[in-house]
Amino acid sequence: MPATTAPRRALAVLAALPLLALAGCGYGSQAKDDDTAKVAAGAEKIDGLDSVRIGYFGNVTHATPLVGNQKGFFQKELGATEAKYAVFNAGPSEIEALNSGSIDIGWIGPSPAINGYAKSDGKNLRIIGGSASGGVKLVVNPDKIKSLKDVKGKRIATPQLGNTQDVAFLNWIAEQGWKVDAQSGKGDVTVVRSDNKVTPNAFKSGSVDGAWVPEPTASRLVAQGGEVLLDESTLWPDEEFVITNIIVRQEFLEEHPKAVEAVLKASVDTNEWIGANPDDAKAAANKQLEKDTGKALPADVLDPAWKSIRLTDDPLAATLDAQAEHAVTAGLLEQPDLEGIYDLTLLNKVLEAKGEPAVDDAGLGVQ
């Protein structure tokens, strides 16, 4: 999974749906700090900070922070400023934590990032970098669905009304010429909004015939006998679309740019290391997953899930407006004003220092 920096076409997004606090333990469970990197002797604090609080999901689409935490990349760059971690179950709860000041920087999907930006009138967060692309598939029961046309009339799960995969699936349905009411999910296809933790059981029981879901849920369904009918990456130019971004509190970015730059450098270094050491990186990610969630992924789930994720420092901003239009067309939101959602200044500084080309904000950067 080599890191990439050239701007690419990417992502399905949603901006103006209600925030739902879904994490089980407050805003997020604290990641265990055993076996993580310790502060080096003689190191200095960055910006005088005692700590930087970093949020992410216990999910392979968040490979960068999983590996960066496990291998100590973030702590190395932060010096005597402690890297503290919080693990979340859902994007809305991470946005809530960011807005409340419970975390400073987070890895998150495009829909909750845009949702949080739009709902705060552009005042609470910035997207400052990319992290991962891909890893979303339509997995079906091969006894019931043998071709794409067979999806019509079936029950297909998506993770949540208006989330990134839900919008992508609604857009794909529309492109087939089929009709579905976005809110109810009823129509030529029945769209069943089902939490990713519940979907494998629903698939196994036969209450859904398939699911348009991210990894590792897609690979869990395959392990249960499902077949991949469509990989969403094949629908995109260059076969890339953002699944994970890096966001920061605007106040934290303004007050502590050196700390933000340190985290971004660690992210870029982590992606580079993963690209050069894919097997070791996969093992490190799974070890951190076990620490964060209490359970490692089995090989028949981890291996295909890992292969389908591509790491990228580029947030793939070029298609942000175009994909937001998918949600507008579906009737899920009014056209959002996304100008200023990106600030890629520090990321491009880090990339320049490594001899890499700058990434583009597609005209959506802060002025």
C-alpha positions, -999 to +999 in steps of 0.1 A: +000+000+000+024+027-011+016+063-002+007+086-031+007+123-035-006+132-069-042+146-068-068+119-077-105+117-084-123+105-053-150+101-027-187+102-020-197+127+007-226+141+027-229+173+045-261+182+064-275+152+083-280+152+121-250+142+142-255+109+160-233+102+191-227+065+187-195+057+206-200+035+236-176+050+261-181+088+263-166+102+232-142+073+226-123+047+246-088+055+255-062+035+237-040+014+260-005+028+262+014-004+270+040-012+243+036+022+227+065+045+222+078+063+253+090+099+254+127+100+246+151+112+273+161+148+267+132+155+243+115+188+243+078+197+243+064+211+211+046+244+215+048+239+253+021+212+251+020+184+276+000+163+251-017+161+218-049+141+217-054+120+186-086+102+176-091+074+152-113+043+146-104+007+154-106-002+117-082-011+089-093+020+069-075+039+097-042+020+091-021+051+093-029+059+130-030+022+139+005+017+127+017+051+137+006+045+172+019+009+174+053+018+159+057+051+177+059+074+148+037+101+164+055+100+197+088+103+179+078+135+162+061+150+192+092+147+214+084+153+251+048+162+242+028+130+249+007+114+221-026+104+237-051+084+218-089+079+218-106+052+197-141+058+183-168+037+169-184+063+147-176+096+129-203+117+145-190+110+180-155+119+169-167+152+155-185+159+188-152+152+207-133+175+183-159+203+187-158+199+225-120+200+227-117+164+239-094+156+210-072+179+189-066+159+157-085+130+142-087+105+114-122+103+100-143+096+069-154+123+044-191+124+053-187+132+090-159+157+082-181+176+058-211+172+081-192+187+110-179+215+088-212+224+074-231+223+107-206+246+123-208+271+094-171+264+087-159+273+121-148+241+139-125+220+118-102+218+088-092+188+067-054+189+067-044+157+049-054+124+034-049+090+047-066+062+029-085+054-003-107+025-013-118-005+007-155-004-001-174-033-018-208-046-027-208-081-013-239-103-020-254-137-014-244-156-046-275-178-044-297-148-046-277-123-067-255-135-096-252-102-116-255-065-111-290-064-126-301-089-100-296-063-073-330-048-083-357-060-059-332-071-033-324-059+003-290-043+005-274-030+037-255+003+041-239+014+074-261+045+081-285+069+064-264+095+046-230+081+054-204+079+027-213+043+016-250+050+017-246+080-006-224+061-030-249+032-032-278+056-038-259+072-065-251+039-081-287+029-079-297+061-097-271+054-124-289+021-131-321+040-138-338+026-106-358+046-081-354+046-044-367+070-017-335+081+000-350+087+034-370+055+037-348+033+016-378+019-002-381+015-040-366-007-068-340-017-042-346-018-005-317+000+013-314-013+048-294+010+071-275-014+094-246-009+117-214-026+105-213-046+137-248-060+130-246-065+092-227-098+092-254-114+114-281-099+092-263-113+061-259-147+077-295-149+087-307-139+053-325-107+064-303-088+039-292-101+005-260-081+003-243-050+016-224-019+003-198-016+031-163-007+040-135-030+051-132-051+072-170-057+071-169-066+034-143-093+040-163-106+070-192-111+047-170-129+021-157-152+049-194-161+055-198-172+019-206-138+003-191-128-030-178-094-041-201-082-069-185-048-072-155-030-059-163+007-056-128+017-067-136+005-102-162+033-105-136+060-100-109+075-123-076+061-112-095+037-090-091+059-060-115+076-037-110+089-001-122+068+027-102+085+055-091+121+060-071+139+088-090+167+105-080+192+132-097+217+155-093+252+139-083+267+172-057+241+178-043+246+143-040+283+148-024+281+183-002+250+178+010+247+142+042+231+151+024+203+169+001+198+139+031+198+115+047+171+137+016+149+135+014+153+098+051+145+094+045+113+114+016+104+092+036+108+060+065+089+075+041+061+086+025+058+052+060+056+037+070+029+061+038+009+055+045+011+017+081-003+023+071-029+049+036-041+040+037-074+059+052-059+091+027-030+088-002-054+085+009-072+116+014-039+135-020-027+126-036-059+137-017-058+170-030-023+176-065-034+167-063-061+193-052-036+219-079-010+209-108-033+204-099-064+223-099-087+193-075-091+164-088-098+129-085-134+116-063-138+085-092-146+062-106-112+070-075-091+075-056-102+044-082-092+017-092-061+037-056-049+039-051-054+001-081-033-008-069-002+011-045+023-005-027+048+016-024+084+004-012+116+018-034+134-007-069+142+006-082+138-030-100+171-028-107+175-066-140+157-065-154+170-032-180+193-048-189+167-074-196+140-049-214+163-025-237+168-055-246+131-053-261+137-019-279+168-031-293+149-060-305+121-037-324+148-017-304+143+015-290+178+017-289+213+003-258+223-016-231+230+011-206+258+010-173+239+013-149+268+007-123+268+034-127+231+045-091+224+035-058+238+048-030+218+032-003+244+040+015+223+066+011+190+047+027+206+016+055+219+037+062+183+050+059+169+015+083+195+001+109+187+027+107+151+015+111+161-021+075+151-029+050+172-050+024+194-034-012+182-032-041+204-043-072+216-024-093+219-056-101+255-048-117+246-014-088+258+007-088+285+034-082+319+019 
